[in-house]
Amino acid sequence: MRKDYSTSMANDNLFKSVKIKNIEVPGNIFLAPLAGFTDRAFRRICIEKGASFTYTEMISSEAVVRGNEKTFNLAERAPNEDIYGIQIFSGNAASAAGSLEKLMHFKPDLIDLNCGCPVPKIVKSGAGSALMQTPEKIREIVKALTETTDIPITVKIRSGWTADTLNYLKAAEMALEGGASLISIHPRTRSQFYSGKSDWSCIKTLKEEFDVPVMGSGDLYTGDDARRMIEETGCDSVMFARGAIGNPFVFEDAKAALTGDSQYKGPGEEEKVHTAFRQLGFAIEYIGEEKAVKEIRKHLCAYTKGITGGSAFRNKIVHGNSFEEYKQMFDEFLSELK
Ligand SMILES: Cc1cc2nc3c(=O)[nH]c(=O)nc-3n(C[C@H](O)[C@H](O)[C@H](O)COP(=O)(O)O)c2cc1C
């Protein structure tokens, strides 16, 4: 269905470049880091569909220091990723800084420090959202990073640990004292994990308090959401997360919404299926057939949600164990769509 973004946006182009220290990102529609999802294949597709900037999944600084091969695969740049960031998680300044030497081999344009991951295993190691409880440590780690490299260091925080201990302003202050060049905020608390609503008023307050680029995350599913977040909070850029899974077209939608382009129609069912199939091809190229055919299933389920015959297709793909088997399933699915 065609969306009409022309009236509200006629005089107000909200699609802008973002300056992060010494780099200029040519747009303000970012793909969030998503563990288990934002691999090279998916990032490549998101860039094709208009993502201005992409991050790797979070990468353990400890694993990098130990020289873990699997971790290096996560850090690789996609061929169309002219500009990208590597996100690390770390609870230790020495290991964070130590990981940079090896990560610089991939020539990332920035390094992002994860201060939001709520997963118990990560939190127990003092990393992820545990850092919201120890904001001084954010300063220590960011300082160690900025003293080790000239590329921008950015920081992704939550609003706090619990609703009673909202301390995102303190966390941001610490990050900036350490030399951070941009703050992203996912305004849910650690206690919320990913449930409930994100509180966009925190994004607005953060933007008002500090003179630094601020990126908003949380509950972005459509181009209209992106426009609303920028209008309501004044943030410099937005970051699509769950809203991009199975729907990389959301970047085109967001660009249309931010520029006021009334011509954008959104993808048809065939385009969605073709895009999913291309992602499978890229995944096989990057991680090999055996792993790719398993990893791709969650993406295919998301791509085919709401598509005619999608449910039958999803029932079949759990049995797909090779490219050939998938190709046949895709061919059948597409022929039924026509
Ligand atoms: C499956 C999943 C994996 C995620 N992995 C990461 C991650 O590796 N690093 C990070 O900073 N945030 C991660 N996040 C948080 C997202 O980047 C984002 O901030 C959050 O999902 C809020 O946005 P949304 O409500 O639009 O999904 C993850 C979220 C989900 C659902």
The ligand as an ORCA input file, in Angstrom:
! r2SCAN-3c Opt
* xyz 0 1
  C      17.629    -10.580     19.511
  C      18.238     -9.280     19.954
  C      19.617     -9.149     19.973
  C      20.205     -7.949     20.387
  N      21.564     -7.825     20.386
  C      22.136     -6.648     20.721
  C      23.548     -6.483     20.658
  O      24.309     -7.393     20.267
  N      24.052     -5.280     21.052
  C      23.255     -4.242     21.473
  O      23.755     -3.173     21.803
  N      21.923     -4.378     21.517
  C      21.353     -5.542     21.138
  N      19.994     -5.649     21.161
  C      19.165     -4.453     21.461
  C      18.779     -3.723     20.166
  O      19.913     -3.217     19.497
  C      17.778     -2.572     20.433
  O      18.401     -1.564     21.175
  C      16.531     -3.055     21.168
  O      16.040     -4.246     20.594
  C      15.433     -1.988     21.192
  O      14.924     -1.727     19.925
  P      13.527     -2.367     19.379
  O      12.501     -2.183     20.492
  O      13.221     -1.503     18.168
  O      13.790     -3.795     19.062
  C      19.385     -6.853     20.785
  C      18.004     -7.007     20.763
  C      17.412     -8.186     20.360
  C      15.917     -8.291     20.338
*
